[in-house]
Amino acid sequence: MTPSDALRLLPWTGPDDKPCYLSTDDTAGYLSRLADHTEETQLGLGAELLAHAVEALADADSDEEEIRLLAIHLTEALRAMLRVATSRGHGLPTSTDPADEGLPARYS
């Protein structure tokens, strides 16, 4: 998943909400598989929350407390998904396509 000289950002945090990293070439190792499974779970939960949010926001009878709680859970899910996206993005090759020139780094 990552080059041998790179660290993998794990989909959970450590004490004081600090990021956790894994250094290994073994993508089939226990921690790598646990991280993969955790990422899949987080993405699935995020998709479920999004579907629930669409329904709740479309329902004029949704109460304020439900919407507030939903916003809290969506914030947690978004934080997890951004961590997954960042982790997976580190493994992407950088483009050498001249058509990408002029684009900000995040788009090339």
Secondary structure, DSSP 8 states (H G I E B T S, - for coil): ---TTS-EEEEEE-GGG-EEEE--S-TTSHHHHHHHHHHHHHHHHHHHHHHHHHHHHH-TT--HHHHHHHHHHHHHHHHHHHHHHHHHHHTS-----GGGTTS-GGG-
